[in-house]
Amino acid sequence: MNVLSTLCERPRGWASLRVDGELSELESALLDAHLGRCQPCRAFARGAEDVAAALASARLERPAPLALLLSVSRSAGRRHRTVQALRAAAAATLVAAVAAGATAVGVLTQPPSAKATRVAMVAGSDSLDRVRELRRAGLIEQNQTLENRAIPRNKQVPGESY
């Protein structure tokens, strides 16, 4: 900030206060002394007086009727609710799309399982005994597979710990 603007800051505030009639006698005397030697501040004070005079001479506008204000307010409220509903729908759609994409990626990138699960298809006319036989046959076959594997049972070498 340069020195001129620092010296002129307070007098310009006083010029604005003078236009509004809020300047004390001491401040008014200090402002007059400053304006006598500072041309940029004189121009600023003249501009503030011109703006105040233009505002004072302007015709006052009548406020809009209350019915019009209420109508505009209701219309804006409806528009706001519609926009909120659209935003919520868009967010829900985005969440559903992300979830579907994540599920698809998970299914596509999932490694094939080491052991396929057996599924028994049973017609509605088959009896429960037939279903039990299928289940029992599967268990027997699975047990035989385990027995064929050489699984060490408690073969701990002395001195070793698990």
C-alpha positions as CSV (number, residue, x, y, z in Angstrom):
1,M,0.0,0.0,0.0
2,N,1.5,3.4,-0.9
3,V,1.7,6.4,1.4
4,L,-0.9,8.4,-0.4
5,S,-3.6,5.8,0.0
6,T,-2.7,5.4,3.7
7,L,-3.0,9.2,4.2
8,C,-6.2,9.4,2.2
9,E,-8.0,6.4,3.7
10,R,-9.5,8.2,6.7
11,P,-10.5,11.4,4.9
12,R,-12.4,9.4,2.2
13,G,-14.3,7.6,5.0
14,W,-15.1,11.1,6.4
15,A,-16.3,12.2,3.0
16,S,-18.8,9.4,3.0
17,L,-19.9,10.2,6.5
18,R,-20.4,13.9,5.6
19,V,-22.8,12.9,2.8
20,D,-24.9,11.0,5.2
21,G,-24.8,13.8,7.8
22,E,-22.9,11.7,10.3
23,L,-19.6,13.7,10.5
24,S,-18.6,15.5,13.8
25,E,-17.4,19.2,13.7
26,L,-13.8,18.2,14.4
27,E,-13.8,15.5,11.7
28,S,-15.4,18.0,9.2
29,A,-12.6,20.5,9.9
30,L,-10.0,17.9,9.4
31,L,-11.6,16.7,6.2
32,D,-11.8,20.3,4.8
33,A,-8.1,20.8,5.6
34,H,-7.2,17.6,3.8
35,L,-9.4,18.3,0.8
36,G,-7.7,21.8,0.5
37,R,-4.4,20.1,-0.3
38,C,-5.4,16.7,-1.9
39,Q,-7.0,16.8,-5.4
40,P,-7.8,13.0,-5.6
41,C,-9.7,13.2,-2.3
42,R,-11.6,16.3,-3.6
43,A,-12.7,14.3,-6.6
44,F,-13.7,11.4,-4.4
45,A,-15.8,13.7,-2.1
46,R,-17.5,15.3,-5.1
47,G,-18.3,11.9,-6.6
48,A,-19.8,10.8,-3.2
49,E,-22.0,13.9,-3.1
50,D,-23.1,13.4,-6.7
51,V,-24.2,9.8,-6.0
52,A,-26.0,10.8,-2.9
53,A,-27.8,13.6,-4.8
54,A,-28.8,11.2,-7.6
55,L,-30.2,8.7,-5.1
56,A,-32.1,11.4,-3.2
57,S,-33.7,12.7,-6.4
58,A,-34.7,9.2,-7.7
59,R,-38.3,8.2,-7.6
60,L,-39.1,5.6,-4.9
61,E,-40.2,2.2,-6.3
62,R,-43.3,0.6,-4.9
63,P,-42.8,-2.9,-3.6
64,A,-44.5,-5.8,-5.5
65,P,-47.9,-6.8,-4.2
66,L,-47.9,-9.5,-1.5
67,A,-49.9,-11.9,-3.7
68,L,-47.2,-11.7,-6.4
69,L,-44.4,-12.4,-3.9
70,L,-46.3,-15.4,-2.5
71,S,-46.9,-16.8,-6.0
72,V,-43.2,-16.5,-6.9
73,S,-42.2,-18.0,-3.6
74,R,-44.5,-21.0,-4.1
75,S,-43.3,-21.5,-7.7
76,A,-39.7,-21.4,-6.5
77,G,-40.5,-23.9,-3.8
78,R,-42.0,-26.4,-6.2
79,R,-39.1,-26.0,-8.5
80,H,-36.7,-26.6,-5.6
81,R,-38.5,-29.8,-4.6
82,T,-38.5,-31.1,-8.1
83,V,-34.7,-30.5,-8.4
84,Q,-34.2,-32.2,-5.0
85,A,-36.2,-35.2,-6.2
86,L,-34.2,-35.4,-9.4
87,R,-30.9,-35.2,-7.5
88,A,-32.0,-38.0,-5.2
89,A,-33.1,-40.2,-8.2
90,A,-29.8,-39.6,-9.9
91,A,-27.8,-40.5,-6.7
92,A,-29.8,-43.7,-6.3
93,T,-29.2,-44.6,-9.9
94,L,-25.5,-44.0,-9.5
95,V,-25.3,-46.1,-6.4
96,A,-27.2,-48.9,-8.1
97,A,-24.9,-48.7,-11.1
98,V,-21.8,-48.8,-9.0
99,A,-23.1,-51.8,-7.0
100,A,-24.0,-53.6,-10.2
101,G,-20.5,-52.9,-11.6
102,A,-18.8,-54.0,-8.5
103,T,-20.8,-57.2,-8.5
104,A,-20.0,-57.9,-12.2
105,V,-16.3,-57.2,-11.6
106,G,-16.3,-59.5,-8.6
107,V,-17.9,-62.3,-10.5
108,L,-15.7,-61.9,-13.6
109,T,-12.4,-61.7,-11.7
110,Q,-13.2,-64.4,-9.1
111,P,-10.8,-67.3,-9.6
112,P,-12.5,-70.6,-10.3
113,S,-13.0,-72.6,-7.1
114,A,-10.7,-75.6,-6.5
115,K,-13.6,-77.9,-5.9
116,A,-16.8,-77.7,-7.8
117,T,-20.0,-77.9,-5.7
118,R,-22.3,-80.8,-6.7
119,V,-25.9,-79.9,-7.3
120,A,-28.6,-82.6,-7.4
121,M,-31.5,-81.9,-9.7
122,V,-34.6,-83.6,-8.4
123,A,-37.9,-83.7,-10.2
124,G,-41.0,-82.9,-8.2
125,S,-42.3,-86.5,-8.5
126,D,-39.2,-88.1,-6.9
127,S,-39.7,-89.2,-3.3
128,L,-37.7,-88.0,-0.3
129,D,-36.0,-91.5,-0.2
130,R,-34.4,-90.8,-3.6
131,V,-33.1,-87.5,-2.4
132,R,-31.7,-89.1,0.7
133,E,-29.9,-91.8,-1.5
134,L,-28.4,-89.0,-3.6
135,R,-27.1,-87.3,-0.5
136,R,-25.8,-90.5,1.1
137,A,-24.1,-91.6,-2.2
138,G,-22.3,-88.2,-2.4
139,L,-21.1,-88.5,1.2
140,I,-19.8,-92.1,0.7
141,E,-18.0,-91.0,-2.5
142,Q,-16.4,-88.0,-0.7
143,N,-15.3,-90.2,2.3
144,Q,-13.7,-92.7,-0.1
145,T,-11.8,-89.9,-1.7
146,L,-10.4,-88.7,1.6
147,E,-9.4,-92.3,2.6
148,N,-7.4,-92.7,-0.6
149,R,-5.3,-89.6,0.2
150,A,-2.3,-90.2,2.5
151,I,-2.9,-88.0,5.4
152,P,-0.3,-88.2,8.2
153,R,-2.0,-88.7,11.5
154,N,0.1,-87.6,14.6
155,K,3.4,-88.4,13.2
156,Q,5.4,-86.1,15.4
157,V,9.1,-86.5,15.5
158,P,10.5,-86.5,19.1
159,G,11.9,-83.2,19.9
160,E,9.8,-81.2,17.4
161,S,7.0,-79.0,18.5
162,Y,4.1,-77.8,16.5
